[in-house]
Amino acid sequence: MRSRFLSKLRTEKIDKNKWQLTDELMYFSESVWKLIKVPAGFITDLASVPRLPLAYMLAGGKAQEPAVVHDYLYSTKMFTRDVCDDIFYEAILASKQHGWFTANIMWAGVRLGGWAAWRKPNVPQEIELDGNF
């Protein structure tokens, strides 16, 4: 079986920069030979791209399904950070919406800037959303 999305991304906007999955998102990763199921209710910011003109022009608003899978992998720490980032790259190509150039730009972005998100504690999402600690 090749890497591919087995369901469509369905979300509803819940805040300025946050969306909640209304249905489960399923992605099969050939690199780890695992079905990754992002559950309905998962909260994501989709692809976090700096609002710098060139960066946003190259990567803004792109690869939303792969970004959700990546956010989920970072939140669960299911794999090492390197593997999570490689699955993101693989998923961008598997989505067949973008080629190797966009995949490489976005992969480089998470390798350079993803450390901050990786270091965040794994807290329940409703606490993170409410801000009640």
C-alpha positions, 0 to 999 in steps of 0.5 A: 500500500502506498502513502495516501489519505483515506478520508477527507479533511472536514473542519469547523473554525472555532477561533481566529486561528483554530479549527476543529476536526468534525470527522476523523482524518485517516492517513496511511504512511508507507514510511512507518507502515502505519495508519494514522487516525486523527480523531474528530474533535482534534484542534489544529491551526492547520499550517503555521506559516510565518506571515513574512511575504516570501514564506507565506507566498511559498507555503501559506494556505497549502497542504492542510491535510498533511499539516493536520497529521503533522500537528497530531503527531507533534501533540501525541509524540507518537514518533521522534520529531525527525520521523514526524517531519518526514511523515509531513513531507511524505504526506504533502507528496501523497496529497498530490496537491503539491510537488517536491518544491513545495514539499521541500520548502514546507519540510525545511520550515518545520525542521527550522521552526518546529522545535518550539511546537515540539517542546510544548507540553502535551496538555488536553486540548480543551485546557489549551483552548480555554487557557484554564490551567 
